[in-house]
Amino acid sequence: METGVQQAQISENKFQEEQFLIGEAHDGWRLDMCVAALVPSISRSTAQKLIEADRVLVDGRKRARGYRVAAGMTVRVSIPEAPAKRELTPSAGELNIIYEDDDILALNKRPGLVVHPGAGNQSGTLVNQLIASGRTFSTLGGPDRPGLVHRLDKETSGVILIAKSNAVHEGLARQFKDRQVDKKYLAVVLGPSIADHGEIVSDFGRRPGDRRQFTGKVSSNRKAITRYETLARTSLVALVVAQPLTGRTHQIRVHLSELGHPIIGDRVYGRAYPRPGSRPESEAASLRQMTRHALHAWSVAFTHPITGQRLEITAPLPRDFKHLITTVFPGMLHLCS
């Protein structure tokens, strides 16, 4: 009886229809959890009611609440009594543009900058700065994520792509899904014993007991693949290039940590710095000056959805990462140019 009442209440509401393109960030999610994440104004229980009332379609078809969505799918949601959309507050800030044309904006995100509004961060994010720029962006990511095709963690610096239209967004999202986007990250990791190169393949999901963290040591239908190559070593650390073939949240940080080589400065997924008393002390001191995780989205290569041209966009290293290279890996100074 209760379900019938809930559906009756939903059927009496006015609806506003919104359509979302599933990106890699939500690949493999349950449909009810995905809808709740895409539409901040509704809870998971409301999402379940909408699914039961046939107000949610996946690629035009009705699906159960536990159905697993995949990147590239389209989810259409009829949102009940949609309130007036919250206006995103423009925030002043340098966008640090490294590439722009009529269709795409590529930025070098500074470390410490949150990408989009969320709990505790309603202003001062990269999205707020995009709004302040006066440009037009795609809407497929939802009202709080204009133009965002992918994202970077708060502490991660480097290349992030912004789509100026829905057609471009769809084209880029398809390439991410089909693994046609080549991404390279620079990372400084603890332990010089890391192999010259390798590939890490694992299931991937939230860590049992702490859903804020992720792990590759769970049974899941979500796979994660990271390739890496070691560029240089010292007695304490190594400089590696990591290439994620999938786009799971915290993927590189998790994979390198669970390999036994956590990223310097990462307080979530491992010991952040060499142990006290590590030598040489001058090197250990330089490493401790890195106050965030030493991960930089170095380059992204993709095919332009409109022109068909293959582009590779490289983000110069930020000041803190340059200092780390200069003091710890002087033989790799060419990376700083």
N, C-alpha and C positions, 0 to 999 in steps of 0.2 A: 504493500500500500504506500509506503514512504516513497519508493521510487516513482510511482505514478504521480504523487503530489509534486515531487521535484520536477518531473518532466512537464507537468501542467503549468507550473510557475514559469519555467523557461519558455514554454510555448506562448505565454502571454506577453513576453518582453518584446521590445523593439530591438532590432539587430543591425549591427554594422559589420559588413564583411571585409575581412582582411586576408591577404594572401602572402605566404612566406615561402622562400626557397631554403631548403635545408642545407646548411653548410657542414663542413667536417666537424665543427664543434659539437653538433647535435647528432652526428652519425651514430646509429645504433641505440639511440634513446627510446624508451617507451613513449608511445604517442601522447599519453596524458601528461607525462613529465615535460615533454618537448613543448606542448601547447602552453603549459603554465610558464615555461621559460621564455617563450616567444611573446606572450601577452602578459606583461607585468601586472596588469590590472585584475587578473583572475588567479584564483588559487588552483591547486591540483585537483581538489574535490570538484570545483566548478568546471574544470576542464573535463573531468570524467562525466559529469552530467551533460555537458554539451556533446560529448562523443556519443553517449547513450541516446541523446535526442536527435542524432544524425545532423548535428550542426558543425561537424568537423569532417572534411573530406581530404583524403590523401591521393594525389594524382586523380582527383575526380571520383574516388571510390570511398565507400564507408569502410572503416576499419575499427577493430576492437581497441579498448583502452591500452592493452598490453602489446599492441603491434609495434614492432621495431622499425623506426623510420631510417632511411638511408640518405646520405648526401646526394643532392641533385633532385630529390623529390619535392613536390609542391604541396604545401598544406594550406587549405583554405578553412578559415575559422569564422563562423558567424558569432560575433561577440555581443552579448546581451547588454542593452542599455549602455552603450559605450559612452563614457563621460567625455567631456571636451578634452581633446588631447592636451597633455601637459606641454606647455611651450618650453623648449630647451633654451636655457639662458646662454646668450653669447658670452664667451670669455676671451679676453685679449690674450694673445700669446703668439710667439713666432712659430709658424708651421714647419719651418725648416724643409722647404721643398727641394727635392733632388731630381724630380722629373714631373712635367705636366704637359698634357695636350688637351684637346677638346673632350676627351673621353675618360682619361685616367689621371689621377693625382697620386704621386708617390712621395712619401715623406720619410725623413729620418727621425723616428721618434726618440726623444730624449729619455734617458732612464728616470724612473720615478713618476712618469706621467701615466695616469690611468686612461685607458682608451675610450671607454664609454660610461655614461652615468649608471649608477647602481646604488645599492645600499651604502649610505655614508659618503657617496660621491655624486652629488647631483649637479655640481658645477666644477669648472676648472679642469675638465677632462679634454682629451683630444677632440671628441665630438663637439663639445662646446666651442672649441677654437675653430673647428670647421664651420659651424653655424655662423660665427662672427665674420668669417671670410666672405660671406655673401654669395658663395657658389651654390650651384644646384647639384644634388647628389641622388643616387638611387634610393629607393624606398623599400627594397626587398628584405632588408635586414630588420625591419621594424622601426617604429617611431623614434626609439632611443639610439638607433645605430645607423643613421643615414650614411650611405656610401661604403660601409664596412664590409669587405669581402672576407677578411680574416682578422685576427687580433694578435696582439703581443701582450705578455705579462707586464705588470706595472714596472718591474725593475729591468726588464729586457729592453735594450735599445735597438735601433736599426730600421730596416725597410718595412713599411706598411703600405699596402695598396688601397686606394679609395676609388670607387666607381662613380662616375658622374651621371649614369643613366641605368635603368633597369636592364636594358639589353646588354650593356657592358658587364654589369654585375653577373648576369646569368652566364655570359661567356667565360668570365674569369672563374666563377664558382664551378663550372663544369670542368675546367682544366685542373683545378685543385682536386676535385673528386676523382678524375681520371689519372691523377698523378703525372700530369703534363707540366706542372710547375716545378722548377728546380730551385730549391731553397738551400742556402748555405749559411750556417751560423758559426761564429768563432766563440770558443769557450776555453777558459783556463780551468783545468781540473787538478785535483789532488792526486799525487802519485805518479811518478815517472814510468812505472812499469806497464802502463796501458799499451796495448798492441799498436803496431804501426798503422794498421787499418782493421776494420771489422764491420760486421752488420749485426745489429741487435733486433731480434724478432720476438715479440711476446704478445700475449693477450693484454688487455689494458682496461682498467676500471678504477672506481673509487676504493680507497683503502678501508677495509672493514674496521669499524671503530672510530674512524675520523674521515668523514665525507668531504672534508676540505682538501684532503690529499689524495693523490692517485698512485697507482702501483702497477707494475707489469707482472706481479705475482698473484694474479687472481684468474679464475676461470671466467672467460667472457667471450662474447661473439664479436668483440671489437679488437681488431689486431692493430699493433703499432710496430713500425719498422723504422729504424734509424741506422744510417751508415755513418762511419766516421773515419777520419784520417789524421794521424798525428804529425804535426808540422815541426815541433821542437820540444825538447825536454830540458829540465834542470834536475838537480838532486831532490827537489820537493814536488814539482808540478810539471804538467805538460800543456802545450797549446794544441788544440785540436780543431778541425773543421767538422761539424756535424751536419748531416744532410737527412732531415726527416722526410721519409716517403709518404708518411701519413701525418695528419695534423691534430693529434690528440692534445688535450690540455696538459701542460707541464711535461710533454713527452720527452724532450731532450734531457731535461733536468732529472727526471725519473730514471730514464734508461742509463745515463752515465753514472748516477748514484748507485743503482742496483748492479752495475758492472764493477763497482768498487772504486769509482773515481768521481766523487761528487764535485760539482762546480764550486770553485772558490767563491765565498761570500753567500752561498745558499744555506740559509739557516733552517729551511724546511726539510730538505731532502739529504741531509748528511752533515758531517763535520765541516764547518764553513772555512776553517783555516788550519794550517799546520799546528801540531801540538806545541804547547809551550816548551821552549828549549830547543826547538828544531834549528838546525844549522844548514846553510849559513844564516845567521841572525839577520843580516841586512836584507836578504831575500824574503825571509819570513815577515819582516817588518813591512816591506813593500806590499806583500800580499794582504796583510791586515789593513792596509789603507783602502782596499777595495771594499766599500761599505754596502755594496749590493751584489747580487750574483753576477759573475763575470760571463755574461752571455749576450752576444750581439748578433742581430739578424743582418748578416753581412751583405748578402745579395739574393735577388729573386729574378729568375728568368722565366719568361712566359711568352705566348703568342698573343699579339694585340688582337682583341676580338673584332675590331673594325677593319684595320688595315692588313691583318694577316702577317705583319712583321714580327720576327722574333726579337724580343727585347731582353736585355740583362741590365738590371738596375742595382748599383752598388752603393751602400751607405758608408760614408767615412766614419772612422771610429770616434766615439765621444772622448772627451778629455780624460776621464778616469781610466778608460781602457787603453788609451794611448800611453798614459803614464805607466800602466802595468807592463805593457809591451816594452817600453823604453828601459825600464829598470830591471825587468826579469828576463826578457828575451831580446837583448840588443841585436842579435843576429837577424831578427825579423822586423827591423825598422821599416822596411819597404811597405809593410801593411799599413803604416801610419800615414803614408803619402796620399 
